[in-house]
Amino acid sequence: MVITALAVCLPVVAQKKRVSSPAKASTSSASGKYGVVLLPFEAEYFADDSSALYVMASRYDDSNILVAIDKKTGEVRQALRDRNLDDEEEMRPFVTGMGCTSDSLFLACRDYGIVRWDGKSIESSARVVDYKAVAQAIGGNVRNIVKLTFSPNGRYMAALGEATYVFDREADGRLVTWTTGTDRAVVDDSGQLIAADSKAVYFLPNQKGSFIKDSFRRRLDNAASRTFEQKNGDFDQHKRGEIVFLAVDKDSVLHMAMGRRLFKMRTDGSTWETEAKLNIAPNTTLDCFVSNLHNAWGQHSGEEDHFVEWAKDDLGGTPTAYGQLVTDVPDVMNYDKTKPFKSYNVSYPYMDREGNLWAFTNCYRVDVLVLNSGGIVGYNALKGKFLDRRK
């Protein structure tokens, strides 16, 4: 099964240090399962298309740098220049969010619009949404966008943030839905917006030419009552957990992780089915879960061995559990450079299309870890390496 919409992992904050059962580092040469790269900024966002993984500086970092990591070679290059180096009168638009289709990167730029990145500059990239035109349509300014996500067929683009907008790319970027903000949503092939809070999933159909000005929660509740308060078999047993994952695939199936299970339902359906029982530690629930529906990685609420990683295409199997991320990559920043790189904490975990997990570990403030227990797919220069790319 191919997943083409972005997954949402909730929460995406670093976990506190826990008392754990330390994992043992490999004493052999690097296996190619891990890689570490140091970046010249504090990062917050990931996105990937078929050619590269993109890492964006934190929204609070004035540099607004964008880095691209080539999926074949692993080459790390600065794709978007440091905004602080621009002359004040010629300063480029500030990028507030990004997202990818399978073949393109899109950037949401404050007071400017959304562009399809041409690999050169924002100004030379095609502007697919003009914020001035949107502002005229809604009678107010476009609010900050922090994430872009696309329907599996690529037709619809949802811009998520302080307000939520859905655009039809086949109709010159026409606005089809406008409502209040969320960063926890996907859009299906009909243009239906599907959002989640910690306990419920809400549905807002494509209005076929009009947009919604009502309260997001109220409108979605009125549109459909498919929430977790339903009496629905397996579903009720996991109400004590929270929704930590939401994705839609090319077959119009919605996937949702909550508590200790992965559920599924057609986007036009009303009944959830158990897709997989997630065999995490007893009396725990998922804090975080990321997946491309083949590979998966998560964190649970237990005190020990709280990181869990599933083998490819085995979500119903028993995951590997560990208490800290211990790699077989020498930590070149340590006084003893023979010691392996390790971390107790991760932030903003993200799984790319190939099933590699990316995360910020905050060990040196600007480091990014990539791992895949089956071996990193692509990124040749990163396999088993600790790369310093701060310059």
N, C-alpha and C positions, 0 to 999 in steps of 0.2 A: 504494500500500500504506500502510495506516495503522498506525503503531506506538503502542501504548497502554500499554506497560510502560516503566518508567524504564530508560534506558541507563546503563551503567557505564563510566566512562572511567578507565583506569589507566595511569600514575599521575596524581594530581591535585595535584602539587606544582609550584611555579614552576621554570622552567628557568633555568639560569645564563646570564648575558650571553654572547653569541656574536659572533664576527667575522662580519659579514654584509654583504650587498649592500643598502645602504639603499634603501628604497622612496621614490619621490618623492611629496610631498604635492600635492594638487590646489591650484591657485592660484585656482580659481573659487569661487563661493559654495558653501556646504555642500550636499552631494549628497543627504543623507537616508540615506546608507548607514551612518553612524556616529552614536553618541550616547555621552555620558559623564555619570555622575551621582556626586556625592560624598555619602557616607552618614556618619551620626554614630557609626559603630562599625566595628570590623574584622569583616568578614563571612566566611562559610565555606560556606553552603548556598544552593542555588537549588531551587525547585520551581515548577510552573505548572499551573493549570487553564485553563478556557476564558475566564475573565474577568481573571485577574491573574497576574503573576509575583511570587513571594515570595522575599525575601532575608532570611536569618536570621544574626544575630550569631554569631561564633565560639563554640564550646562552652566556650572559656576566658574569655569575656567575661561578667562577672556581670550586665551590663545585660539580656542575653537578649532584645534588641529584635527584633521582626519587622516588616519593611517590605513593603508591597504596592505594586506598580506596575501601574496600570490598563492593560489591553492596548489599549483604544481610545484613551484620552486621553493616556496616558503620565503621568498624575498620580501622584506619589510620596507615600504617606501612611504614617504609623506605625500598623500594625495591632495590635501588641502592645506595651503600655506598658513603659517601662524598669522592670525589676524592682527596681532600687536605690531607686526612689522609693516603694516600698511600705513600710508599717509592718512591722516585723519579725514581729509576731504575725499579720499579715494578708498576708504575702508570697505571691504567686501561685505555683503550681507552675512548676518550671524545665523549659523545653522542651529536650529533648535531640536531637530529630530530627523530620523532617517528610516528607510526600509527598502527591501529589495524584492523584485520579481526574480525569476530564475536567471534572467539575462541582463538586468539593469539595476543600478542604484538610484534611488530617489532621495532628494534632500529637501526638507522643509526649512525655509529661510524667513526669518522675522521681517515683517513689513515688505515682503517681496513676493513670495509665492513658493510653489513646489516645482523643482526642476528635475529633469532626467539627466543625471550626471554624464557628461561627455568625456570624463577623464582629464579635463583641462582646467576649467574654471566655472564658477557659478554663472558668471556673466555670459559665457559662450554656450552654456547648456540650455536645452530647450525648456522653456517655462510651460509646464503642463497645467498648472493652476495659477491664476493671477489673483492675489489677495484683494486687489482693488475691486475686481469684478465680483468676487464673493461678498465683500463688504457692502457693495451696492445691493446685492440680492437679499441679504439678511438684515440690512439696515443698521449695521454696526461693524466694528473692527473684528478681524479674524484673531482669535485667541491663540496663545502659544501652543504649538504642536510638538509633542515629544516622541511620537512613534507613528510610523506609516506601516500599514499592513494591507495585504492584497487578497482578493478572492482567488481561489485555486485556478480559475481560468484567466486571471490577470485583468479582467475587465473593470472590476470595481476596486477603488482605493479608499481605505478608511484612514482618516487623519485623526489621531487620538491625542488628547491633552486637556487643556483647560476648557475646551469645547470639543465636540465630536462632529466630524463632517464625513460624508461618503460621496465620492465623485465617480461619475461614469466616464471611464477613459475612452470608450468608443463613441462618446457624444461630446468630444472636445472638452472633457473635464467638467461636464455639467454637474452642478450640485444636486444630489437626489435626497439626501438626508442631512439634517442639521439638528443637533440636540446638545444637552449639557455634557460636561466632560467626563471622560473615563480613560484610563490607559490599559484597561483589561477587556479587550474586545477583539473579535474577528469578524470577517464579512464573507458571506457565502456567494455562490455563483449567480444568485438571483439579485444580489445587492442588499440582502437582509443583514442588518447589523445584529450581532449576538454578543452580549456583554455579561460579565460576571462580577459579583461581589464575593464576599467570603462564603456565603451560604446559598446563593441563588443564581440562576442563569436567566437572562431576559432577552426577549426577541423584539426587534423593531423592523417590520417588513419595509422593503423598498416601496416608496409612495408613488412611484411611476410618474414623476414629474413635479411633485410638490415636496416641501420639506417641513419638518416638524419643529415647532417652537415650544412645545410643552416640556414640562419637567421630564428628564430622561427616565427616572425611576417610575414616575406615575404613568408615563406613556407606555413604557414596556410592560408594566403590570396590567394595564388595560388591554394591551395588544395580545398578551398571552399569560396564562396563569401557570406556566410550567416551571414551578419552583420546587425547592427541596422540602417544602412543607407538605407536599403530596404524600399520600400513603402508597408507597410503591415498592414493596418487597425489600430486596437487598438495600435499596436506596436509604430506607429509614435507619438501618443499622449503622450508618456512617455519618449521621447528622452531626456528631460531635467533632468531626474533622472539618477542615475548611477546604474550599476549592483552591487548588494550587496550580492547575494546568487547564488550558482551554485551547483547542485547535480544531480546524475544519479541514477535511481532505477533499480530493478531487471527485470523490463519489458522493459528496454532499452528506457526509457523516460527521457529526460533531463528537469530539472526544473530550472527556473531562476527568481529571483526577481529583479525588476527595477522600480523606480519611486513609483507608488502606486498599482502595480499589481504583481501577480505571473503568469508567463507564463510557457508553456510546449511545447515540441516538441520531436518527436522520434529522436534518435541519428542518424538515417539514413535519416531523413526528411529534409524539407527546409522551412516549414511554422510554425510560432509560433501561439499558441492559448492561449487565456486568461484562466488561470486555476482558478484564484480567484481575485476579486477586493478587495484590502486591505483597509478597512475603517478606515484610519488614519485621523488626523486632516486636515481640508481644507487647501489648498495652502502649503502643506508640501510634502516631498518625504522621502523615507527611507534612513537613514544613515547606518543602520545595520539590518540584518535579519538572524536569525538562526532557523532551523526547522528540524524535522525528518519526515515532511510531514503529521504528525498528530497533534503535538504540535508546537507552534511557538511563538517567542518573538522577539521584535525589538526596534529600536530607530528611531525617525523621526527628521526632521530638524526644527521643531517648537520650540519656546521658552518655552512653558508650556506643562506639562504632556507629555513629549517626550518619556517616556518608554511605550511600548504597549505589551500586552500579550493576545494571542488568546486562547479561550477554546479549548479543545481537539476536533479534527475533525470538526472545525468550522472556517476555514480560511476565509470563505466568510462572517462571522459574524462580529459584532462590538467588537473590542478588549477592554479589560480593560486598561485604560490609567492612568498614575500617573507620578508625577514630581520628586519623589525621591523614592528610595527603603527603605521603612520603614517596618521592620519585627516585629514579636511579640517575638523575641528572646532577652532576657536580655543581654545588652552589658557589659560583665564582665571586659572590659578594661576601661570603663568609671568610673569616680570618684563616680557617682551615678549608682550603678550596677543594679538598678531597671529600668533604662531607656532602651528602645529598641534599638537594633542595626539598624543603617540607613546609607545610602550613597547616594550622589548625582551622583557619577560617577561609571562607570564600564569599565573594559578593557578585551579584548579577550573573549567575551561571547562564550559559547559552549553548545550545547544541546546533551545530551547523548542519547543512544538508547531507554531509557525508557521515554524520554520527560522531564527530569529534566534539568533546566538551571543552568550552572555553570559560574561564572565570578570572576575576581579579582576586588576588590573595592578600594584598595589602602588606606583604612582608617588607617591601622596600618602597611602598606608596605607589609605585608606577609599574608593577610587574603583572604580567598576564601569563596564565598557565593554560596549556592545552594538554588534554589526555584522552586516551582511548585504549581500553584494556586489550582490545583486539589488534592494536597497532594503529598509530596515527595514519589516517588516510590522506595522502597528499602532503603538502608543506615540507618538502624534502629537507630544506635547510634547517628546519626546526626540530626534526626528529632527534631526540636524545641530546639536545643542545640547550645551553643557556646563553642567549644572545643579548648583548647590550646595544640597544638602538636608541639611546637617549640623545644622540647627536644627529 
